[in-house]
Structure formats: structure tokens, C-alpha cells
Amino acid sequence: MPMPGEPHLALTYGEPAGIGPDLCLLLAHQPLPCRLTVLGDPGVLRRRARQRGLEVTIHAGQAGGRHRPGRLQVLPQAAAAPVTPGRLNPVNARHVLGLIETAVRGCLEGRFDALVTAPVHKGVINEAGIPFSGHTEFIAALTGGQPVMLLATTLQDSGRPLRVALATTHLPLQEVPRAITHERLRRVLTVLHHDLRTRFGIQSPQITVLGLNPHAGEGGHLGREETEVIEPLLAELRGQGMQLTGPLPADTAFLPERLARSDAFLAMYHDQGLPVLKFAGFGRAVNITLGLPVIRTSVDHGTALDKAGGGDIDCGSLRQAVLSAIDLARHARPA
């Protein structure tokens, strides 16, 4: 039986033709202080285990007790079409989304304490005729939340956490300036500040905000988003008690003295903040979705179709996603 306080996690195996099933099988051998239920097709997992020469017992059915190394508890949902590692099939798109829906529903109903997601392939889901811009947006549509994407890792030289949140996520670069509005930044910073306090236990979060333009706009000479949008909004929120620094030029915001004083950074767009974080901790970083009524973490990488079923892979990011979900769930649960 699970030990008192051990959370129950739902883990979706993601795109079945990618490395998601492989990662779940590698994770099965890790000691994990939780109950863990994988959502996926047991047949896919058994075949992938044979292809990789992994000895993992797949138990399909209702959730059991505490996770035991070498064993995976699987809540079965059959793939719609045969799965070949590395070969995408749009017929399985609804299978992939169905796993997420089942896991989210389980979290909302209290059967799971947190959701961990292995990578999906956005392109093949769209090819199936299903509008889909990403896990985060899909889960938000199911839950009615206000999602904010946060990636986190641990800096190896200091052991300090590095957290980078995004004001915009999967937008073409030319659309980003129009999306940097008072309303969006107020929502994102409010969610970030709230969840740093309630989910991470940081009483007075110190948030460093990046500018949009080179040199943070150079006083309006290299763009006016800083002077017209970002600076006034930060002043407003400081008046409400938030500890905010910026807007700072992105090329110097992550210097060691800033890292030492910042609980989180807010980048204006995807490729402004995430290259720094992934350089510091790729394979160990975790994608955490803030602003939702459920806890959700994920890996920091994609489906790696070329490595499914036999390539050299590491489950480090998935393991960190699980451990982060455990920590967040324990913090959210009553003592």
C-alpha cells in the first residue's frame, strides 16, 4: 500500500511512435516515492520493451500501490492503428489526445494528484484535422485555466534553481510584438507570482523581467514596447507589492549576480529565454504549467522519432518531471 502522503501521478506516454513509451519503460526501473499510473496502450509498451531488451512487467488495469522498480502500472487505452517506432500515423492522433483527456479528468476528479506528460507531435495531430497548438493550450481548454509556461532546472555549479517563464509561447516571431500587451503581461505576472508563492513556497518572489528588444529598447530608439507597455505595467504591479526587476536586456539578464537574486525570469518569447535554460540543463530541465487547476509537468524535449525503439536515449528529463510533480503535489496536499 502507498505510504501516507505519497501522491498518485498520471503519466501519459505521448506520441506512441516517438520515444515517450521508451522513456516510460526506462523510468520503470527508477525508484520513485509515489504511485505512478501510465496511460497508454499496454501492447505498445510490451513490444517496445522487447525491442529494447528491457525487462519490465506491464500490469494493465486499475491503479495499484506504490511504484516498484521493474514494474509499470498501466491504465489501458488502445491505439487506433498499429504503431511503428519512428513512423507517425495521423490515425493515432485522437488516441494521443484521449490519453491527455483521461488524465486531466482524473486530476480534476481527485483520482490523480498530478499529471506528467511525455512529448507529443503537434504536426501529426494537425494533419489529422484537429486544431492543436500544444499540450499546454489543450490542457487549458479542458480545465479552463490561465496557463503560463515555466521551465526549470538546477544550475550545476551553484545548485540554485533557474526558472524561466514565457509571456508568449508558440508564436511566429513576427506576431510576438503585437502579443506583448498590458493585459497579457498582467495576467502572466500575476499567475507567476501567485504560483511561486503557493506551489513553490517562495514567500516574496523576486522576478526579473526581460525586455522585448535589443538593449531593452535603448530608451525607445530600438523599439517602444518597453517604454509604452512593459515599464508602465511593471510600475503598476510594483505598486501592488510585487518584487519586479526590469525590463532588462536579455543578453545580460542571466549573469551570475542576477541569477543569485532571481527566483524566476520572465522572457517575452520562446527562443529568448529557453536557449539559456536548455544550455544550462538540457536533459534535466522540466516544463511546468502554471495557472491551471491541476498540476502538470513535462519533459524539455520532443518526440525524437529517430531514436524510438532503439536509439540512445536518457530518461533524465522525464524523471525530473516526475520528481517535480511529486514535490508540487506534496506542497499542494494538506499536511
N, C-alpha and C positions, 0 to 999 in steps of 0.2 A: 504494500500500500504506500501511496505517496507520503512523504514526511510532511508535518504541519508547515504551512507557508510555502510549499513548493508550487509554483504556478504551472498551469496547463497551457502549453503553446500549440498553436496550429501552424504547420509548415506546409505551404503549397510548393509543389515541385516545379512549377513554372512550365516553360515550353518543353514538352516531352522529348523533342528531337535535339535539344540542347544539353548542356551539362547539368541542368537542375537535378534530374534523377541521380546522376553520378555523384553530385555533391551530397545529396541526402544519404546515399549509401556510405560515402566516406565519413560523414558526420555520425553515422550509426555507431561507429567504433569509439567515439569520443565519450568520456564521462560527462554527463550534463545533469545539474541539480534541478531537474524539472520533470514534469510529464510532457511527453512530446508525441503529437499525432501528425503524421504526414498525410496530406491529402493528394491522392494521385491514383494511378492505375497500378495495382499490385503486379500485374503481368509485365508491364514495362519495367518496373523496378527489379523483378526477378531476372528478366532477360539481361538487363544492363549489369546486374551483379555477376552473371555468368560471363558476360563479355569481358568484364574487368578482372575476373578471377577473385571476386570478393565473397567472403563467407558472411552473409547477413541473413538472419532469419526474418522473413516478412510475415508479420501477423496481421491479417486483414479482418477488420471488424470494429466493434466499439472500443473506445479507449480503455486501456488498462492502467497499470500503476506507473511507478517511477521508471524513467528511461533506464534501460540496461544496455551497456555496450555490446554490440554484435546483434542487436535486435531492433527492428523498426515496427512500430505500431502504425498501421495504415488504415485510414478511412477511405474505402474504395470508391472511386468514380472512374468508370471505364472510359478509355479514349474512344473517340468516334470512328477512328480509322487506324490501321496498323501504323506503328511508329518505327521509323528507321533513323538511327542516330545520324545527325548531320543533315537530314533531308526534311525541310519544312513541308507541312501539309495544311493548307487552309481549312480543311475539313475538321481539324482538331482545334480550331480557334475557340469554338464555344465550349469545348472541354476545358481549355485553359481558363477561360473566364468563369466557368462554372465552379472550378476549384476555389477561386477567389471569393465568389459569392457565398459559397457554403461556409468558408472560413470566417468571413465577415459576419454572416448571420450568426454563427456560433459565438463570436465575440460579443455581439450585441445582446444575445440571449443569455450570456453568462456561462456558456459551456467551455469557452476558452478564455484565458486571461490576456492573451496577446497573439498577434499574427506575425509570422515571419514569411517572407516571400522570396523564392528563388526567381531568377530572371525570366522574363517573357520576351517575345519578339514582336515589337509593335507592328512591323511591316506585314507579317503574315496575317495578323489579326485584321488589319485594314484591308488586305487582299481578300479576306473572307466577306467583305462588305459590312464590317462592323466599325463604326467610328470609334477610334481608340487612340488617345494621345499618351497614355502611360498608366502604370499601376496607380500612382498617386491620385490622378484625376478620376479613375474608375472607382477607387475605393471611396473617394469623397462623394461621388454621385450616389453611391449605395448608402452612405451614412449621413449625408447632409452636413458634413464638416466643413471647416475652413482650412484647407491643407497648406502647410509650409514644409518645404523640403529642407532637411538638415542632414549633412554628412558629418560624421565624427570619426576621429581616430586618436591614437595616443602617440605623442612625439617620443621617439626612441631615446633621444639624447637627454630629455628632461623628465619624461614620464607624465608630462602635462597633457590634458586633453586639448585637441584642436577641433572646434566645431564651426562649420560654415553653413549658414542658411542662405537661401536664394529668394530674392524678390520676384524674379521670373524664372520659369523652369525651361520647358522645351518649346522655345520660341525661335523662329529665324532671327538672326541678329538685327536685320533691318526693322523688325517690329518692336524691338526692346524699348527704344526711347519713348514711343507712344504709350507703352505699358507702365512706365515709371510715373505714376500719379500719386497725389496726396492720399487718395482713398486706398490704393493698393499698399503703399508703404505703411500707412497707419495700421491696416489690418495685419500685415506680415509682422511688423514690430510688436504689435500688441500680443499676437499669438506667441511669438518667440519669447518675449519677456515673461508671459504667463506660464508657458510650459517649462522654461528654465527654472522657474520658482517651484512649480507644482510637481513636475516629473523628474527633475534633476536635483531638487533640493537646494538650489542656489538662492539665498535669501534676497540679495540685491545684485542681480546680474549686471555685469559690465559688458556692454555690447558695442563693438566697433563697426561702423557703417562705412562702406566703400562708396566713392563717387562713381558716376557712370562714365565720365570722360577721362582722357589722359590728364594727369595732374589735377584730378578732381575739378576739371573745367577751367583751371587757371583764371579764377575770378570772372568767369563769363567769356573769356577770349577763346576757349576751346569747347564751348557748349554751355547752355544755360540751364540744364536740368538741375545742377547743383544749387544755383542761386535762386531759381524760381520754384523748385519743388522740394528737393531733399533738405536743404538747410532750414527753410521755414517749418517743415514738418518735424524735424528733429528738435527745434526750439520749442515747438508746441508740446511734444511728448516729454521733453525735459521738465517743462512746467508742471507735468503731471507726476513727476517723481522718477522717471526712467533715467538710468545712468547710460548715456549715449555719447560716444566719441565719433567725430566725423562731420561731414564726409571726407574721407582720406583718399589720396591717390592709391590705387590698387597695387602699384609696383613697390610701394614701401610699407603698406599696411601690415604685412606679415613679418616684419623684422622682429628679432627676439624680444626687444623691450615691449613691443605691442603684444606679442604672444603671451608674455608673462602677466599682462594686465587685463586680458580679454577673456571673458567666459564664452563668447561667441562672436563671430563675424557675420555681417550681412553683406553679401555680394549682390550686385544688381542683375547679373545674368549668369547662366550656367557655366560658361567657359572663362569667366573672370575669377571665380573663387575655387572651383573644383580642381583645376590643374595643380594648384598649390597643395591642396589636401591630399590628392592622389599621389603626388610626388612624395609627400611625407609618409604616406601609409597605405599605398595600394596593396590590396590583398588582406589588409587588416581593418580597412575602413567599413563603416556601417552607414546605411541610408535609413534615417529615422523620419517618419512623417509626423509632424506636429499638427495641432489644431483639429484632430479627429476625436470622436468619442470612443475610439478603440486605439490600442497600442499597436503600432505597425513598424517593423524594421525590415531591412532587406540588405542584399549584398551591394558591393560597389562596382560591379562589373556586369557584362552582358551574357548572352547565351553561349558564346564560344562554340558554335556549331562544329568547327573543325576538330574539336577535342572531345566531342561527345562519344562515349563508348570505348575510348581507348587512348586519348591524348593525355599528356602530363598535366594534371590539374591539382589544385590545392583547395581545401575547404575552409581555409583560414577566415575569409570574409564571412562565410555563412556561419561558422562557429561564433565569430564575434557578434553577428546579428542576433543569434540565439541568446548569447550571454547578455547582450544589451537589453533584449526583450525581457529576460528574466529579471534583471535589475529594475527596469521600468515597471514591470508588473508587481514586483515586491514593494516598490515605493508607493504604488497606487493602491495596494491592498491594505485593509485595516490591520493594525498590529494584533 
